[in-house]
Amino acid sequence: MHTVLYCSPNGVVYETHAYSKADIDQLVATQGLQCLTSADRQYDFWFAASTPRCQRRANTIATELLLATTNFTARTVPLLRGCVVIATHDSGGDLDGLSWQQLDVLAAKNRSVTNRQARVLGRRVARDARRQRSSVDRAGAHVVASQPHQLTGAGQKASTG
């Protein structure tokens, strides 16, 4: 049994267990599992290549942890979306659990994110959320525009044009 961190999309981080990459796949709830590794090759960030519509907003806590453990800047760090699992691997590349020392180092690295980095990342996340909302609004407007009639009352159609 391996201890891993589960970063939920709403910003809560849970310590949980996984036996294999298949368990991580279930935690992330996807078939297209992707992985990014920290600069020191100590932490693996597992996430979905594409997420369901309800989980497309950026996972801020996981993105901050990725920023803190890699050489990315706040402007270049990929915005991780949906559920993210943080684990480590052994010398053979197989899944391994996080030790309490690694968890402490990860927490310390997260505290090392500067206010400036947090502001820049916060602006990127807000801009991304606005883009997501506007694309949903455009898609909704397209659906409404393609429907020539609306129902009014007991099944009567009213012309919209």
C-alpha positions in Angstrom: 0.0 0.0 0.0 1.4 3.4 -1.1 0.6 6.7 0.5 -0.3 9.3 -2.2 -1.9 12.8 -2.1 -5.2 13.4 -3.8 -5.8 17.0 -4.8 -9.5 17.5 -5.4 -10.6 20.2 -7.8 -12.2 22.2 -5.0 -8.8 22.8 -3.3 -8.9 20.1 -0.6 -5.9 17.7 -0.4 -6.4 14.2 1.0 -3.8 11.6 2.0 -5.0 8.3 0.6 -3.5 5.0 -0.6 -2.9 3.4 -4.0 -1.4 0.0 -4.9 -0.8 0.6 -8.6 -1.2 3.0 -11.5 -4.6 1.4 -12.0 -5.6 2.8 -8.6 -4.4 6.2 -9.6 -6.4 5.9 -12.8 -9.5 5.2 -10.7 -8.8 8.2 -8.4 -8.4 10.5 -11.3 -11.4 8.9 -13.0 -10.1 8.9 -16.5 -8.7 6.7 -19.2 -6.1 9.2 -20.5 -3.7 9.3 -17.5 -0.7 11.7 -17.9 2.2 12.3 -15.6 4.6 15.2 -15.0 7.6 14.8 -12.7 9.2 17.4 -10.5 12.6 18.9 -11.3 14.3 16.6 -8.7 12.4 13.6 -10.1 11.0 13.0 -6.7 7.3 13.7 -7.2 5.0 12.5 -9.9 1.8 14.5 -10.7 -0.8 12.3 -12.2 -3.8 13.9 -14.0 -6.2 13.4 -16.8 -5.3 14.5 -20.3 -8.9 15.7 -20.8 -11.4 16.2 -18.1 -15.2 16.0 -18.0 -16.9 19.4 -18.5 -17.7 19.7 -14.8 -14.0 19.4 -13.9 -12.4 21.7 -16.4 -11.6 24.5 -14.0 -7.9 24.7 -12.9 -6.9 22.8 -9.8 -5.1 25.6 -8.1 -3.5 23.7 -5.2 -2.1 21.0 -7.5 -0.8 23.7 -10.0 0.9 25.6 -7.1 2.6 22.4 -5.9 3.8 21.7 -9.5 5.1 25.3 -9.7 6.9 24.8 -6.3 8.6 21.5 -7.3 9.6 22.3 -10.9 11.5 24.8 -12.9 8.3 26.3 -14.4 7.5 29.9 -13.7 4.1 31.2 -12.6 3.6 32.2 -16.3 4.6 28.9 -17.8 3.4 26.2 -15.4 0.7 24.1 -17.0 -2.7 24.6 -15.4 -3.6 21.2 -14.0 -7.4 20.4 -14.2 -9.7 18.1 -12.3 -8.4 15.6 -9.8 -4.6 15.3 -9.4 -2.7 12.6 -7.6 0.8 13.2 -6.3 3.0 10.2 -5.7 6.6 9.1 -6.2 8.3 6.2 -7.9 11.0 3.7 -7.1 14.3 3.2 -9.0 12.5 0.9 -11.5 9.9 3.5 -12.3 7.1 1.7 -10.4 4.7 3.5 -8.2 6.0 4.2 -4.7 4.4 5.9 -1.6 5.3 9.2 -0.3 7.3 9.1 3.0 6.5 11.5 5.8 9.8 13.3 5.0 8.7 13.8 1.4 5.3 15.1 2.6 7.1 17.6 4.8 9.3 18.7 2.0 6.3 19.1 -0.3 4.5 21.2 2.3 7.7 23.4 2.7 8.0 23.8 -1.0 4.4 24.8 -1.3 5.0 27.5 1.4 7.9 28.8 -0.8 5.6 30.0 -3.5 6.0 33.8 -3.3 3.1 36.3 -3.2 4.1 37.5 -6.6 4.0 34.0 -8.1 0.6 33.4 -6.4 -0.8 36.6 -7.9 0.4 35.8 -11.4 -1.0 32.3 -11.1 -4.2 33.6 -9.7 -4.6 36.0 -12.6 -4.0 33.1 -15.1 -6.6 30.9 -13.3 -9.1 33.7 -13.3 -8.5 34.4 -17.0 -8.9 30.7 -17.8 -12.1 30.5 -15.8 -13.5 33.5 -17.8 -12.6 31.8 -21.1 -14.3 28.6 -20.0 -17.4 30.5 -19.0 -17.5 32.5 -22.3 -17.0 29.3 -24.3 -19.9 27.6 -22.4 -22.0 30.8 -23.0 -21.2 30.7 -26.7 -22.1 27.0 -26.9 -25.4 27.7 -25.1 -26.2 30.6 -27.4 -25.6 28.3 -30.4 -28.0 25.7 -29.1 -30.7 28.3 -28.4 -30.2 29.9 -31.8 -30.6 26.6 -33.6 -34.0 25.9 -32.1 -36.6 27.7 -34.2 -39.6 27.2 -31.9 -40.1 27.3 -28.2 -42.9 25.5 -26.3 -45.3 27.8 -24.5 -47.7 26.3 -22.0 -49.4 23.0 -22.7 -47.4 21.9 -25.7 -48.3 24.9 -28.0 -45.5 26.1 -30.2 -44.8 29.8 -30.5 -42.8 31.2 -33.4 -39.6 32.9 -32.4 -39.0 34.6 -35.7 
